Amino acid sequence: MIRLDNLTKVFDTPKGAVVAADHINMEVPSGEICILLGPSGCGKTTTLKMINRIIRPTSGKVFIDGEDTTGMDTQTLRRNIGYVIQQIGLFPNMTIEENITIVPRLLGWDKAKYRERARELMAMIALEPDAFLKRYPNELSGGQQQRIGVARALAADPPVMLMDEPFGAIDPINRAVIQDEFLKMQQELKKTIMFVSHDIDEAVKMGDRIAIFRDGHLVQYAPPDELLADPNDAFVESFLGEDRALKRLNLVKVQEVIGGELATVTPSDSLETALERLDDYGYQHAIVMVNEKHQPIGIIPRSVAQVSRGICHDHAQQVPATVQLEDDLRKAVSLMLAQDVTWLPCIDKEGRLCGQITQRDMTHHLGARFRAQQDVSRPTRLLVED
Amino acid sequence: MPIQTLKGALRVPTLLAIFLVGVWSHSSGLIDEFLFYLPDIQFLAVEHLWLTAVSGSLAILVAIPLGVALSRPSMVRWAEPAMQVLNVGTTIPTLAVLALSMSLLGIGVVPAIFGLFVATLLPITRNTYTGLMGVSPALKEAAAGIGMSPTQRLFRVELPNALYVIFAGIRTALAINVGTVPLAFLIGAGGLGELIFTGIDLYNPVMMLAGAIPTALLAIFIDALVAMIAFLVVPRGVNPARAAAQA
């Protein structure tokens, strides 16, 4: 857990005092990723760097796991906080192994233990230990270097990590890969992470919570879905962008929206049965045909059922597309747009049909929060006390 | 081997020229005359190297800590003025430095070593300072953020990363040093300058060359020696020479 209590930084510049961070109060629960987001110069990086005292706070306190860090020795404090920066900052004079094990060595681990740890970390970031440990940073690609940077921060297994735009300097394709890898690691490691970003999509993807900064103030601090559904003010709204409702598609899984039981036919059913079921259930377009394992193997369009005779097996058409329960709505929408359909059958991991998802379900689900906010007065989510 | 390139075409005349110079110098008795000075050369070269070694190591011992001190954040205020003073120092001719040091310390080895020390000090200090200031702020921040103390940062990150530039300073400084030692003869410190200046005074070109050629060879030798040490000492990751050798 990281808790900031009235954390303030005032810089003395030739033009007078500049308040870079103004009485920031926030709390990141253990095991969560909190993204600090905002335009440049908004105080997010200053706030982050005050936690490990790269920038010394003017006033206010930082609590880590409930403990006030004010009296703590700076070196001890920093060795217990993983730190990843945008410029990566691997030491070019050291091998990858020396880079990764630097914090354990500072902490005085014995050689066998930290070497073992280096191999463990390499496995964690999916780089071959024998191929990489003896190499130097300048022999690696940017993406590989930043993976090493993350490994270095994790080396001594700190409970808390600070990341300053860690993936900002990596090309978009590699960035997405590293983000996914990192999220997978985080699912097991459960670190408490503060993460500075200026990329709203990255924030929505990575964050359990997002803190929006403006001019040294914390403007809104909320989970991504809540933030996108209900921005506090015009600034947050414009920062999130006009397509913020679309961004929410990333956050919702198909299984949250899935419609209930879906009527089906089997290959041996006659087309009359199919038409009957289409009418009974009120399906406008088509009915799904499943095999004995309940896997969708085809569809019977209403038009076919109306004009033809015979068994379904002979008249079935190909299933246009299916979505998995774990897929997000973004993929579902994309498939619908690509296939020109308004509904998709949903399958589980074994490929069994377990329901359908329609455009109506999705708009209804995403709109629910909006309607709720129209009804009740807006709750105050600001943690800033003025 | 057929001659195909300009370089290949030049090789033959070059070898021929070297051969002719050799023939001429032997037939004119130059080599015999030169060999006449061999015992002198041996004795004076040792003296010469000794002056370089003492003044050079003193300079390294003082200049590196000085450069490190100037690059510390607490010294930033003094660093720029100090570097200006050092830069002005570099522009004073070495002969003038030796003359000044003679007027302070008299004649002999001590003022010579002092003069050489001053002349050598400047390039090393400047390169140490520039090298350390050139270490990327991101590296320093990473080192601090990881929890290194200022001393650990200096020895584990800053100095290793500045080492190549520092060695470049040492190379320049020692080359200047070896080339300046002949002047030390003028204030009574010996060295190969004895043959050079005596040769000039006696209108004896062979004697002069007997001092000048070994001096040049010594300078090249010292430069190569320091380059070799740099190659071995500077970590592979920050050593352009070794990076090239790898590729």
Chai-1 contact restraints between the chains, C-beta under 6 A:
chainA,res_idxA,chainB,res_idxB,connection_type,confidence,min_distance_angstrom,max_distance_angstrom,comment,restraint_id
A,N52,B,G145,contact,1.0,0.0,6.0,A-B,restraint_1
A,I54,B,G145,contact,1.0,0.0,6.0,A-B,restraint_2
A,Q75,B,G147,contact,1.0,0.0,6.0,A-B,restraint_3
A,Q75,B,S149,contact,1.0,0.0,6.0,A-B,restraint_4
A,R78,B,G145,contact,1.0,0.0,6.0,A-B,restraint_5
A,R78,B,G147,contact,1.0,0.0,6.0,A-B,restraint_6
A,R79,B,G147,contact,1.0,0.0,6.0,A-B,restraint_7
A,Y83,B,G145,contact,1.0,0.0,6.0,A-B,restraint_8
A,I85,B,A142,contact,1.0,0.0,6.0,A-B,restraint_9
A,Q87,B,A138,contact,1.0,0.0,6.0,A-B,restraint_10
A,G89,B,A138,contact,1.0,0.0,6.0,A-B,restraint_11
A,G89,B,L139,contact,1.0,0.0,6.0,A-B,restraint_12
A,G89,B,A142,contact,1.0,0.0,6.0,A-B,restraint_13
A,F91,B,V157,contact,1.0,0.0,6.0,A-B,restraint_14
A,P92,B,G237,contact,1.0,0.0,6.0,A-B,restraint_15
A,P92,B,V238,contact,1.0,0.0,6.0,A-B,restraint_16
A,N93,B,P160,contact,1.0,0.0,6.0,A-B,restraint_17
A,N93,B,N161,contact,1.0,0.0,6.0,A-B,restraint_18
A,N93,B,P235,contact,1.0,0.0,6.0,A-B,restraint_19
A,N93,B,G237,contact,1.0,0.0,6.0,A-B,restraint_20
A,N93,B,V238,contact,1.0,0.0,6.0,A-B,restraint_21
A,V103,B,I146,contact,1.0,0.0,6.0,A-B,restraint_22
A,Y136,B,R236,contact,1.0,0.0,6.0,A-B,restraint_23
A,Y136,B,G237,contact,1.0,0.0,6.0,A-B,restraint_24
A,N138,B,G237,contact,1.0,0.0,6.0,A-B,restraint_25
